[in-house]
Amino acid sequence: MTWIRISHGFRLDPIAGGSAEALVVLLHDRGQSAVTLTPVAARWAATVPMTAFVALDGLEQLDPPDGGFRWHTILDLDGGALPVVLDRAARHLEPLLEQQMHFWRLDAGRLVLVGFGQGGTVALHLLLRCGWSCAGALAFSATLMRPLPRIMRVDGKVRLIESLENRDIGHAGLRHAVTSLAMRGVDARGVVLAGSALSDEAIRHGGAYLVELIATAQRGDRFHILDREISDAP
């Protein structure tokens, strides 16, 4: 498997060759980078050979010139300010996601978001609050912002993997999150594991969830871009 360096991270083309039938975009946690996630994606790629993977690197690079958004402070603000910061993060990520979908000539229904820690929090925010239409989101040790909107129109599935390492959410917290989403019509499931979000057990469980989400994505419709090429392949 050969990773290709792109403008904001790394890209792994489908290992089966040819066009991608689905796209997985990985978002790293605070203090990590895309390099941390490339071994994880490579492991998953073997089970979904027609899927392309993109690991976005250094999301703090998305900070605007005026310093209005700082990725490293995304969870350091009080509860009232946090949604505003997440909105800014989402606005900066959306063009990158759209660029990748255009590059692969896929619609949003073929996209799966995978996030770890703060990356998972942003993935959930994009799906649940920003109205992103995608096959689903897989979030490891993420924070589900509350309160949830009373009315939610979410087509994508939500899969949560909670790590007990350095976290105290536990089984009850995860059950509450899954129940809250289900009551709003979201297809949500989750599991609590003892190790870290990058433990072998977490990656194995995540791989099983990912296969399910990609199967959902592959049932979507593809579209083709006419008269447009993206040479940067970001």
N, C-alpha and C positions, 0 to 999 in steps of 0.2 A: 504494500500500500504506500502510495506516494502522496504526501500532503503538498499542496500548492500554496505558496505565500500570496496573500491578497492584501488589499489596502488596509483592512481592519481585522486581520486574523489569518485563518488558514481554511483551505477548502479540500475536501476529499471527494473525488468523483466516484460515481457508482462502481464498485469493484467488478461488477459484471460487464462493465463497458456500456456504451450507448447512452441514450437519454435517461434522465432521472425520472422515476415515477413518483417520487416524493422528496421533500427537502426537510432536513432536520437542522435547526439553528440552535447552537449551544451558547449559553450565557454563563460566564464564570462568576464566582463569588468574590467578595472583597478580598484584596490581597493576593488573588490568584491571577491566572492569565489563560489564554487559549491553549498554551502548551500543556497546562495541567489537564485539559480535557481531551487532547488528541488521542492519548492511549485509550480512554473510555470510548470515544467515538469509533476508533479502529476495532475495538472488541465488538461493539454493536454492529458495525458495518458487515461483519461476516454473516450475520443472521438476516440482513435486509440488503442483499446485493444490488438491488435496483434503486437504492436511496443515496442521495448526495448529502454530505454533512458539511456544515460551515461552523467553525468555532470562532466567535468574535473575540478579538483580543483588546485588552486595555480599554474597557469601556469609558474610563476616565478621559480618554482621548476625545470623547464626544462632547466634552465641556465646551460651551460657547465662549468666544473671545472675551465677553464681558464678565466671565466668571459666575454667571447666574446659576449654574448647575454644577455640583461637584459630586461625582459618583461615590467617592469615599465617605460622604456624609449622608448617604441616602437613608440609613437607619439610625442616624445619630440625632435626628430632629425629634421634636415632640410629636405626639400622635396627630395633632391638628395640622401640622405643617407637612407631614410625610406624604400625603396624597399629592400635594402640589409638586413636590420633588419627583415623585414617581411619574406624574404627568409629563414633566420636563424630560425625564429619561426616556419615556415612551416616544415623545415627539422626535427625539434625536435618533432613536433606533428604527423608527418606521421607514425612513428613506432607505436604510441599509437592507431591511427585510424586503422591501419592494424591489430593490435593485437585484437582490439574489433571486427572487421569484421570476423577474423578467429575464435574467441571465439563463435560467433553466427552463423558461417558457412554461411555467406552472402557475396556476391560480392559487389563491389563498387557501383553498380547500385541501391543497397538497402539502401544506406547511405544518410542521410539528415544532413547537418551542420546547426546549429543554433548558432548565435553569437550576443553578446550584446556589443556595444561600440567597444573597441579594439578587443574583441573576434570576433565580426562581421567583422571587417577589415581583420583579419586573415582568416576567413571563405571565404570571397570574394577573397582574394589573392590565397588561395588554389585552388579555382574553376577556376578563370579567368586567373591567371598568371602561376600557377604551373601545370596546366593540369590535376588536379584531376578529375576523372570521378565519379560523384555521381548523385543522383537524383536531387539535388539542394541545394541551400543555402538560408536561411532566416536570414537577417541581420537587427538588430535594431540599429539605430543611429551609423552606421558604416561609415568609410571613404573609398570612392572608389578612388583608386590610379589612377592618371592621369600622362601622357596620356595613354589611353587604347591601347593595342596592335592593330595594323592595321588588322591583321588576327587572329581570335580567333576560336578555335575549342572547343566549350563548349556544351556538351550534356545536362547538368543539367540546371534547371530553377533558376532564381534569383528573390527573393521577398524581397523588402526593406520596412522597417517601419522607418520613420524619426520622431523624437521627436523634437518639437519646444522648449522644456525646455533646456535652456543653449546651444542652437544651433541656428544658423542663416541661415541654408541652405534653408529652406522654400520650397514652392511648385515649384518655378522655378528651383531651384537646383535639386530637385528630378526628375522633368520632364526631365531635361537635362541628368541626369544619366541614366534614363530609356531609353530615346531616343538613347543615345550613345551606350548602350548595344544592343538595338533592331537593330540598323544599322549594327551591327556586327553579327547579326544572333542569338542573345541570347534572349531566352524567359524571358523577365523581366517585372515586374510590381511593383508598390509601392504605399504607402499612407503616408500622413503627418498628424500627430496627435498632439494635443495641450499638452498633458501630458508627463510624463516621459516614458522612454523605458520600465519600469516595471509597468506602470499604468494598471488599469483594462482594459481600452480601448485598449491599445497596446497589452496586452496579448490575449484579445478576437480576435482582428484582426490577430494577429500572429497565433492563433489557427486555424483560417479559412485557412490561407495560408499553415499551416503545414499539414492539412488534404489533401489539394491538392498535396503537395509535396510527402506525403507518398503514396497517390494513384498512383503517378508516380513511386515511388520506388517499389510498390507491383506488378507492371507490369513487373519488371525485372526478370532475371533468377537467381535462387539460385545455389550455388555450395556446394559441401560437401568436407570437409577436410578428407583425408584418412591417416591413420597411424600417426595421430598427435593430441595431446591433449594439451591444455593450462591450466594448473592447477591453475595458479594464478588468472585467470578470472579478469584481470585488468580493 
